[in-house]
Structure formats: C-alpha cells, structure tokens
C-alpha cells in the first residue's frame, strides 16, 4: 500500500507541476513556434526582428484575414535549429511586442488529409436508372 501511495504521489507531483523539459520530450519539439496576441500593427519583418536575437529565423508568418486583409492576431516563427526555438519560447513568452503581450507555444504539426480518400460532402448522388 505504501508503494502505491508513493507512485500516486509522484504522478500527482508530475501532473500538478509539469517540467517543461519533459513536455518537449514527450511532444517531440520542432523549430516552429506559434505566436498569439500579436498586435494588428506588427509586420512579419518586426516579428522576425524580435525573434532573431535567439538565432536564425527562417520564416516569420502572420496569418491574415482574406476578406479584410488584416492580421488575425497570430502567426508562426520558424528557426533554423531546435535549441534556438526553445530559447525563444521560454524568453519571449509573455513579453511585449508593439504594445501587446505575446504568448508563444510550440507549433502543432499541420494536418494534411489524404486526397485519395473521398470525403462525403452533401447528399449521395442518385444511382443511375439503367
């Protein structure tokens, strides 16, 4: 019983106080970061410049609304190396950029759907009366 209490205590400790290094290990950290709460006046150049002090920024992309051609308030920053991205994640999270506090997270992998698999859209086509 004491062993079970020890295991449950260790599990509770890891869940309630997660170690960020463990999260990188389990998730498989990449060199691409997701940045949210970006000011509408921030450009891709100023975003890249703000993150460039941590290493070589290969791409800085702000997602824009296609209709209004205005920033949606989030974007992505890609680094040449993983360790540069990790440093930028810890140091830039919660920092101010163009008057707003930005929040940085590891980017999730994009979901690509297999185009060979048909996706049902709308009612089925009627069977031909032959």
N, C-alpha and C positions, 0 to 999 in steps of 0.2 A: 504494500500500500504506500509506503514511503517513497518507493521508486516511482510510482505513478504520480504522486504529488510533485516530485522533482521534475518529471517530464512535463507535466501540465504547467508548472511554474516557469520553466524555460520557454515553453511555447508561448505563454502569455507575455513574457518579457520581450520576445522577438516580435510579437504582433503589436503590442502596445508601444514599443519604442523601436521601430524598424531601423536598421542600419542601412543608410543609403548605398553603401558599397555592395551589400547583399542584393539590393534591388537591381543594381546594374548587372550583377552576376546572373540572376535568375531571368531577367528580361532580355539579355543579350543587347547591350548598349550599342548604338550606332553613332555615327558622326553627324547626324542631322538632328536639329533641335526645333521644337515647336515653341513659338513665342506668341503670347496673347496679351491683350490690353495695350496694343500698340496705338499710339496717337494717330489721328487721321492726317496730321501734317508730316508724319515720319515717312521718309522715302526709303527705297531699297538701298540707296547709297549711304544714308545716315545709319541705317540698321547694320549694314556691313561694316561701317567705320566703327560703330560702338562695340561690335564683337571682335574686330580684328586685333585688338590688344591681347587676345588669348591665343592667337595663331592664325593660320592662313584660312580665310573664309573663301570657300569655292563658289558659294551661291547664297544670296540673300533674296528671298522672295516674299513680297507682301501680297496677300490674296485680296483681290478687288471685286467689288460688286459689278457685274457686267452691265447692268441697266444704268446705274447712277455713276459708274466709273469712279467709285470712291472706295477707299480702303475698308475692309470688313473688320479691321482691328486685330488681325492675327496674321502670322506668317511663319516662314521657315528659314533657318540659317544652317548651312552645311559647312563643315570643316574638313580639312584635308586629313586630319588624324583624330582618332577617338579621344585621346587624352586631352587634346585641346578643347574638344566639345564638352568633356566632363568638367574641366576647369571653368569654362564659360557658363555652364549650367549652374554650378554652385555659386559663382561670383556675381552673375548678372540677375539671378532670380530675386525679384523684389526691388531692383534698382530703378531709378528714374531715367527715362529717356524721353526727351521732348515734352517734359512736364507731366508725364504719367508713369506710374509704377508698372513695370512689365513683369510678366511671370513666364518662366522658362521651364519646359519639360522635355524629356526625350521624345522625339517624333515616333509615332506608331508606324509600323510598316503599312504601305498603301495596299488596299485590297484590289487585286486585279481578278476579274472574273474571266473564266474560260469562255471565249466567244464561240467555241464549238458546241457548247451545251445551249440548247434553246431555252429561253425563258418565256413562260406563259405571260402574254400581255393581252388582256381583253378576252372576250368570249372565244371559244374554239370555232374554227372555220367549219361551215357545214359540209357534211360528206357529200360528194358528187352523186347525183342520181343517174346512174348509167344503165 
